[in-house]
Amino acid sequence: MRAIGWWLVLAVLWLGLSGNVHGDELVIGAVAATVGTIVALVASDRMAVRARLPRGALGVLPHVVWRMAADSWLLLVALWQTAVLRRPVRGRWISDPIDDADTPEARGGRIWAVLSGSVAPNRIVGDAEGGRLVSHELVRR
């Protein structure tokens, strides 16, 4: 089923990029989609990270959305302070503990922490290895 999905996506991409439906273009597109599908399936099987989404991940989404709005306002205030009032705004590095076990649940938790931590514009996650989640806040809260 994955192979069919990959092939269809790549074939539609080929048709969209080539812009015509001549016979020779369709044959070349089918061959290119087949080669691309084989490469994608081999790569995903060899490099697949077995990870599971944490159980409470979707419950955090409202907090992430709120943090995006609050951080946007915080950055606008910091821009005003820096550009108009000429007062420099300083950021900081933060290091929080995180589970570094080699299990699918722990891997999923690290992936989710990096993704949800970097969505808001004030925070950028730099590293999630060695049992620490290191991130940088552009403006201190």
N, C-alpha and C positions, 0 to 999 in steps of 0.2 A: 504494500500500500504506500509506503514511503517513496518507493521508486517511481510509482505512477505520479505521485504528487510532485516530486522533484522534476520529473520529465515534463509535466504539464507547465509548471512554472517557468522552466528554462525555454520550452518551446514558445510560450506566449511572449517571453522576454525577447527571444530571437525575432519573432514576427513584429513586435513593437519597434525594435531597433532597426530591422531591415526595411520596413515600410512598404514591402510589396509581396505579392503572393504568386510569383512566377514559379514554375515547376522546379527549376534548378535551385532556387532559393529555399523552397520547401524541403528538398532532399538534403541540402547542406544544413539547414536548420534542424532537421530530425537527427542527423548524424551528430551535430554539435550538442544537441540536447541529450542524446544518449551518452556521449563521452562525459559531459558535465554531470549527468546523473550518476554514472559509475564513480567518478572522482568524489562527488559529494557523499555517496553512501560509504565508500571505503574510508574517507576522512572522518566521517561522523562515527563509524564503528571503532576506528583506532583511537580517536581523540575524545570520545564521549566521557564526560564527567558524570559519574553517577551521583546525583544530588536530588534531595527531596525538599520541596518547599516546606518551611516550618509551619506548624499547625496554626499559630496565631498571626500569620503573615497578612492575611487579608483584613484582619481586624485593625491593623496598624495604618491602613490606607487613609482613613479620615484624618488621622494625626499628620500624616505626610502631606496631605493636601493643605491642611491648616498651616503647617510649617512653611510650605511654599509661599503662601500669601504673606505670612508674617515676615519671613526672610526677605521677600521682595520689598516690603515697606522698610525694613531695617536697612537694606542696601540703598534705598532712595534717600533715607535720612543721612546715611554715611556719605553719600555722594554730595548732598547739600552741604554738609559740614566741611568736606574736603575742598570742594570747588568754590563755594561762596564764602564760607566763614574762615577758610584757610586753617582749619584745625585738623591735623592728621588723625586718621583713624587707624588703629593697630589691630591686627588679627592675632590668633594664637593657635598653637598646635594642641590637640587633645588626644589622649591615649586611653582607650577603654578596654577592659578585658573582653575576650571573645573565645568561644569554644574552638580549640584547634585540633579536635579529634579527627581521625581519618575515617569517618562514617558518612553515609549519604545525608543524614540529618544535619550533622555539623557542617558539611560542605554547603548544603542548601542554606543553612543559617548564615554562613559567611557571605555567600553570594547575595542573599537578601539584605544583609546589613550594608554591603557596599552599594547595592542599587538604591535602596531606600535612603541611605545616608547621603548619597550624592545628588538626589533629585532636587532638593532645595538649593536655591542659588547661593546661600551663604556658606554652605559646607561642602567640602570636597574630600572624599575618602582617598587616602594615599596608599594605605597598606592594610591588609587583613591577615597577616601571617604571624606565626610565633606566639599565638595566644593574645595578641593585641590588635585592636582596631585603631589605627592612627589616622586622624583626619585634621583638616585645617579649617578653622572658621575665619572668614574674611573680616568680619566684624564681631567683636566680643559681645556676648549677650549679657 
